[in-house]
Amino acid sequence: MRFEVLLTEDAARDLEEIHDYINEHDESVKADTVLERLESALESLATTPGRGSYPKELLALGIREYRQTFFKPYRMIYRIGGRRVYVYLIADGRRDMQTLLARRLFGT
């Protein structure tokens, strides 16, 4: 069974901002490589979205609706709905994920 992987506007912007940041502070080749690896990790969700773990910040609240996959240090937070995978957040896992998840997923 194949799933359609959809990025929210915020997640698409996350990808662009990650690429731009690396491009500005490092080599453009590295920025392109990181972008390709993130896109590859996202594409893999089309075949195996259920393999992702539950984000610990959400588990602590009893929320099991979202999952995550990694291309370290980046975390990609998503939800499976029918035959679709909705990606909500792509962020450096060293950030304050509790606040970031609350703002992005719950609008707080």
C-alpha positions as CSV (number, residue, x, y, z in Angstrom):
1,M,0.0,0.0,0.0
2,R,1.4,3.4,-1.0
3,F,0.6,6.6,0.9
4,E,0.5,10.1,-0.5
5,V,2.9,12.4,1.5
6,L,1.7,16.0,1.8
7,L,3.6,18.8,3.4
8,T,1.7,21.6,5.1
9,E,2.7,25.1,4.1
10,D,4.6,25.4,7.4
11,A,6.6,22.2,6.7
12,A,7.4,23.3,3.2
13,R,8.6,26.6,4.6
14,D,10.7,24.6,7.2
15,L,12.5,22.8,4.4
16,E,13.2,26.0,2.6
17,E,14.5,27.8,5.7
18,I,16.8,24.8,6.6
19,H,18.2,24.9,3.1
20,D,18.7,28.7,3.2
21,Y,20.3,28.7,6.6
22,I,22.8,26.0,5.7
23,N,23.5,27.7,2.3
24,E,24.2,31.0,4.1
25,H,26.3,29.6,6.9
26,D,28.1,26.7,5.1
27,E,28.6,25.5,1.6
28,S,25.7,25.3,-1.0
29,V,26.7,21.7,-1.7
30,K,26.0,20.8,1.9
31,A,22.7,22.7,1.9
32,D,21.7,20.7,-1.2
33,T,22.8,17.4,0.3
34,V,20.8,18.0,3.5
35,L,17.7,19.0,1.5
36,E,18.0,15.8,-0.6
37,R,18.4,13.6,2.5
38,L,15.4,15.3,4.2
39,E,13.3,14.8,1.0
40,S,14.4,11.2,0.8
41,A,13.3,10.6,4.4
42,L,10.0,12.2,3.6
43,E,9.6,10.0,0.5
44,S,10.2,6.9,2.6
45,L,7.0,7.7,4.5
46,A,5.0,6.8,1.3
47,T,5.7,3.1,1.9
48,T,6.3,2.8,5.7
49,P,4.7,5.6,7.6
50,G,3.8,3.4,10.6
51,R,7.4,2.8,11.4
52,G,7.8,6.3,13.0
53,S,8.0,6.7,16.7
54,Y,5.7,8.8,18.8
55,P,7.3,12.2,19.8
56,K,8.1,12.0,23.5
57,E,6.8,15.6,24.1
58,L,3.4,14.5,22.8
59,L,3.4,11.1,24.5
60,A,3.8,12.9,27.8
61,L,0.5,14.6,27.1
62,G,-1.1,11.3,26.1
63,I,-1.2,12.2,22.4
64,R,-0.6,9.3,20.0
65,E,-2.0,10.9,16.9
66,Y,1.4,12.1,15.6
67,R,4.6,10.3,14.7
68,Q,8.1,11.3,13.8
69,T,11.0,10.2,11.6
70,F,14.5,11.5,11.6
71,F,17.4,12.7,9.5
72,K,19.5,13.7,12.5
73,P,19.5,16.3,13.9
74,Y,16.2,17.0,12.1
75,R,12.9,15.7,13.2
76,M,9.9,15.4,10.9
77,I,6.5,15.3,12.7
78,Y,3.6,13.8,10.8
79,R,0.1,12.3,11.1
80,I,-1.3,9.4,9.1
81,G,-4.9,10.0,7.8
82,G,-6.3,7.2,5.5
83,R,-3.8,6.8,2.7
84,R,-2.2,10.1,3.3
85,V,0.7,11.3,5.4
86,Y,0.5,14.9,6.5
87,V,3.9,16.4,7.5
88,Y,3.4,19.3,10.0
89,L,6.9,20.1,11.1
90,I,10.5,19.7,10.1
91,A,12.9,21.1,12.6
92,D,16.3,20.7,14.3
93,G,15.7,18.4,17.2
94,R,18.0,20.5,19.4
95,R,15.4,23.3,19.5
96,D,12.8,23.7,22.2
97,M,10.5,21.1,20.6
98,Q,7.8,21.3,23.3
99,T,7.1,25.0,22.5
100,L,7.5,24.4,18.8
101,L,5.1,21.5,18.7
102,A,2.5,23.4,20.8
103,R,2.7,26.4,18.5
104,R,2.6,24.4,15.3
105,L,0.1,21.6,16.1
106,F,-2.2,23.3,18.6
107,G,-1.8,27.0,17.8
108,T,-0.7,28.0,21.3
